[in-house]
Amino acid sequence: MRKIKFRGKCIQSGQWIFGFYFHVEDDNPNGTHQIVEHTTHHQHNLRKVVHPVDPKTVGQYTGLIDEKGVQVFEGDIVECYGEDNEVILVAEVQFQEGGFCVQIDYDLQLIPLDTFGSAYKVIGNIHELQKK
């Protein structure tokens, strides 16, 4: 069974939060976007912590890991390698047409991320690169 998980940047702390995502319709104009983080507490009891997150930073876990064992999320920037271990593509991971893929800019072709096996590496994400 595939693990469903999201990440988003906490509005209060600026830290990345991982867990279940949900949107609450409330008094805020666009509602409140939250991630429920599960943490282990005393004697292995599960404790839920709710964090308000910036909705622009929310991305779903792809179920894939890169060559270094890093979990890959929607919005990550990955370097994809060819047969000679040379970088052939640097692109954002997106969810389009029913799957997680990368896009070749010059012809707008979508390539499923799992096409590369594990011959790719997360080098950042669109949210942190935008600030630089």
C-alpha positions as CSV (number, residue, x, y, z in Angstrom):
1,M,0.0,0.0,0.0
2,R,1.3,3.4,-0.9
3,K,2.0,5.9,1.9
4,I,-0.1,9.1,1.6
5,K,1.8,12.0,3.1
6,F,2.1,15.8,2.5
7,R,4.5,18.5,3.5
8,G,4.0,22.2,3.9
9,K,5.8,25.2,5.5
10,C,4.4,26.1,8.9
11,I,3.1,29.7,9.0
12,Q,4.3,30.2,12.6
13,S,7.7,28.6,12.6
14,G,8.7,28.5,9.0
15,Q,9.7,24.8,9.4
16,W,8.7,22.0,7.0
17,I,5.9,19.9,8.5
18,F,5.1,16.3,7.3
19,G,1.8,14.5,7.8
20,F,-1.8,14.6,6.7
21,Y,-3.1,17.6,4.9
22,F,-6.6,19.1,5.3
23,H,-8.4,22.3,4.5
24,V,-10.9,23.8,6.9
25,E,-13.6,26.3,5.7
26,D,-13.7,29.0,8.4
27,D,-13.7,32.7,8.9
28,N,-10.5,33.2,6.8
29,P,-11.2,34.2,3.2
30,N,-9.6,31.1,1.8
31,G,-10.1,28.9,4.9
32,T,-7.3,27.4,7.0
33,H,-4.7,24.9,5.5
34,Q,-3.3,22.5,8.1
35,I,-1.0,19.5,8.3
36,V,-1.5,17.1,11.2
37,E,1.9,15.8,12.3
38,H,2.0,12.5,14.1
39,T,4.7,12.4,16.8
40,T,5.7,9.7,19.3
41,H,5.0,10.8,22.8
42,H,5.5,9.2,26.3
43,Q,5.6,5.4,26.1
44,H,5.0,5.3,22.3
45,N,1.6,6.9,22.5
46,L,0.7,8.7,19.2
47,R,0.2,12.4,19.7
48,K,-1.3,14.6,17.0
49,V,0.0,18.1,16.5
50,V,-1.9,20.4,14.1
51,H,0.1,23.1,12.2
52,P,-1.3,25.9,10.0
53,V,0.7,25.9,6.7
54,D,1.1,28.1,3.7
55,P,-1.1,26.5,1.0
56,K,1.3,27.5,-1.7
57,T,4.0,25.2,-0.1
58,V,1.9,22.1,0.2
59,G,3.1,19.1,-1.8
60,Q,2.3,15.4,-1.8
61,Y,4.8,12.7,-1.3
62,T,5.4,10.8,-4.6
63,G,6.1,7.5,-3.0
64,L,9.6,7.6,-4.5
65,I,13.0,8.1,-3.0
66,D,16.1,9.5,-4.8
67,E,19.5,7.9,-5.2
68,K,20.5,9.2,-1.7
69,G,17.3,7.8,0.0
70,V,15.6,11.2,0.2
71,Q,11.8,11.2,-0.1
72,V,10.6,13.1,-3.2
73,F,7.7,15.5,-2.9
74,E,5.7,17.5,-5.4
75,G,7.5,20.8,-5.9
76,D,11.0,19.3,-5.4
77,I,13.7,20.1,-8.0
78,V,15.5,17.0,-9.2
79,E,18.6,16.3,-11.3
80,C,17.9,13.4,-13.6
81,Y,20.7,11.3,-15.0
82,G,21.3,9.5,-18.2
83,E,23.1,6.2,-18.9
84,D,26.5,7.8,-18.5
85,N,25.6,9.3,-15.1
86,E,25.5,12.8,-16.6
87,V,22.8,15.2,-15.8
88,I,20.3,15.3,-18.7
89,L,17.5,17.2,-17.0
90,V,16.9,19.5,-14.1
91,A,13.2,20.0,-13.4
92,E,10.4,20.4,-10.9
93,V,8.4,17.4,-9.8
94,Q,4.7,18.0,-10.7
95,F,1.5,16.0,-10.5
96,Q,0.0,16.1,-14.0
97,E,-2.1,13.7,-16.1
98,G,-2.6,11.3,-13.1
99,G,1.0,10.9,-12.0
100,F,4.2,12.5,-10.7
101,C,6.4,13.7,-13.6
102,V,9.0,16.2,-14.7
103,Q,8.7,18.4,-17.8
104,I,11.2,19.1,-20.5
105,D,11.0,22.9,-20.9
106,Y,11.9,23.2,-24.6
107,D,9.1,20.9,-25.8
108,L,6.8,20.7,-22.8
109,Q,6.9,16.9,-22.9
110,L,6.0,15.2,-19.6
111,I,8.1,12.3,-18.4
112,P,6.9,10.1,-15.5
113,L,9.5,10.4,-12.7
114,D,9.7,6.7,-12.2
115,T,11.0,6.4,-15.8
116,F,14.5,7.3,-14.3
117,G,14.4,4.4,-11.8
118,S,16.4,6.0,-9.0
119,A,18.8,7.9,-11.3
120,Y,17.8,11.3,-9.9
121,K,18.6,13.4,-6.9
122,V,16.6,16.1,-5.0
123,I,18.6,19.3,-5.2
124,G,16.0,21.7,-3.6
125,N,12.4,22.7,-4.0
126,I,10.6,25.6,-5.7
127,H,9.7,27.3,-2.5
128,E,13.2,27.7,-1.2
129,L,14.7,28.6,-4.6
130,Q,12.1,31.4,-5.0
131,K,13.5,33.2,-2.0
132,K,17.0,33.3,-3.3
